[in-house]
Amino acid sequence: MTHPSDNDVLGEFLVSARSLAEYRAIFTLSDADLHGRILDCPGGAASFTAEANALGADVTAADPVYARPPDNLRDLAIAETDRGSHWATAHSARYRWDWYGSPQRHREIRHAAARRFGADLSAHPGRYVAAALPSLPFPDDSFDLALSSHLLFTYADRLDADFHLAALLELARVCAGEIRAYPLVDHLGNQHDDLVASLRKELEDKGIRTELRETGYEFHHGANTVLVLRP
Ligand SMILES: C[S@@+](CC[C@H](N)C(=O)[O-])C[C@H]1O[C@@H](n2cnc3c(N)ncnc32)[C@H](O)[C@@H]1O
């Protein structure tokens, strides 16, 4: 019998659960980065918000999935972690496993993150705001740093260039400091250099400086670049 993940198309947006350690590696986060007001959008079931707030950071997560009842969301986080792990294992050749060590360790890290997210959702529901790009319910310049992991470019098969531009402009509106988006490949590992280049040009034309910054984290082969915006 085939599992849905054995196909070459990832179904619905995966509600994945990355940890603070993964966010630190992906976005090259320094301790200083964790001092300001931070937006994680999409937050998904990541434990970044829970873990960073526990260290004294001021992080808010935004994601449309937070409109679900908390019990349902906690269960979904675990089920989606299994779906993601199955997908990654079924397509293991697409990935570099050195950061994680093995598919098993990857699964353990994601499950721990999903559980931590679920506990934090109960303890601090106000940190999790139901909202969808490209329209966020935050005043201008509400944050000093915005992180966007695994929505833009990842789902370029269903989110078009106009959505990407509108989403990045919205992140730039609510964030006075850097916006960091990763990865710049889609969920099948395809590079989107033309989309990245055209978005950078349109952003620069609107006075938003952009930069491609290398990261030491690479899971999809070749996905070692972060798009950085500086409004
Ligand atoms: C692959 S997860 C990434 C979660 C988290 N950033 C991480 O790296 O683990 C993608 C998330 O994007 C969310 N999403 C889908 N459409 C969105 C939109 N228009 N605006 C913001 N988030 C969206 C989904 O609900 C899902 O939780």
The ligand as an SDF file (V2000), in Angstrom:
LIG
                    3D

 27 29  0  0  0  0  0  0  0  0999 V2000
    5.9380   23.8990    6.9350 C   0  0  0  0  0  0  0  0  0  0  0  0
    5.0730   24.8430    8.1860 S   0  0  0  0  0  0  0  0  0  0  0  0
    6.3560   25.8310    8.8640 C   0  0  0  0  0  0  0  0  0  0  0  0
    6.1740   26.0470   10.3590 C   0  0  0  0  0  0  0  0  0  0  0  0
    7.4030   26.5740   11.1030 C   0  0  0  0  0  0  0  0  0  0  0  0
    7.8160   27.8610   10.6190 N   0  0  0  0  0  0  0  0  0  0  0  0
    8.5600   25.6130   10.9860 C   0  0  0  0  0  0  0  0  0  0  0  0
    9.5490   25.9240   10.3120 O   0  0  0  0  0  0  0  0  0  0  0  0
    8.4850   24.5180   11.5470 O   0  0  0  0  0  0  0  0  0  0  0  0
    4.1000   25.9120    7.1490 C   0  0  0  0  0  0  0  0  0  0  0  0
    3.0260   26.6760    7.9140 C   0  0  0  0  0  0  0  0  0  0  0  0
    2.5220   27.7190    7.0750 O   0  0  0  0  0  0  0  0  0  0  0  0
    1.2110   27.9800    7.5130 C   0  0  0  0  0  0  0  0  0  0  0  0
    0.5220   28.8080    6.5100 N   0  0  0  0  0  0  0  0  0  0  0  0
   -0.1760   28.4240    5.4310 C   0  0  0  0  0  0  0  0  0  0  0  0
   -0.6360   29.5050    4.7640 N   0  0  0  0  0  0  0  0  0  0  0  0
   -0.2090   30.5980    5.4440 C   0  0  0  0  0  0  0  0  0  0  0  0
   -0.3490   32.0060    5.2620 C   0  0  0  0  0  0  0  0  0  0  0  0
   -1.0370   32.5110    4.2180 N   0  0  0  0  0  0  0  0  0  0  0  0
    0.2150   32.8350    6.1570 N   0  0  0  0  0  0  0  0  0  0  0  0
    0.9280   32.3440    7.2000 C   0  0  0  0  0  0  0  0  0  0  0  0
    1.0830   31.0240    7.4290 N   0  0  0  0  0  0  0  0  0  0  0  0
    0.5420   30.1570    6.5600 C   0  0  0  0  0  0  0  0  0  0  0  0
    0.6210   26.5990    7.7140 C   0  0  0  0  0  0  0  0  0  0  0  0
   -0.5390   26.6390    8.5390 O   0  0  0  0  0  0  0  0  0  0  0  0
    1.8000   25.8660    8.3500 C   0  0  0  0  0  0  0  0  0  0  0  0
    1.7170   25.8590    9.7490 O   0  0  0  0  0  0  0  0  0  0  0  0
  1  2  1  0
  2  3  1  0
  2 10  1  0
  3  4  1  0
  4  5  1  0
  5  6  1  0
  5  7  1  0
  7  8  2  0
  7  9  1  0
 10 11  1  0
 11 12  1  0
 11 26  1  0
 12 13  1  0
 13 14  1  0
 13 24  1  0
 14 15  1  0
 14 23  1  0
 15 16  2  0
 16 17  1  0
 17 18  1  0
 17 23  2  0
 18 19  1  0
 18 20  2  0
 20 21  1  0
 21 22  2  0
 22 23  1  0
 24 25  1  0
 24 26  1  0
 26 27  1  0
M  CHG  2   2   1   9  -1
M  END
$$$$
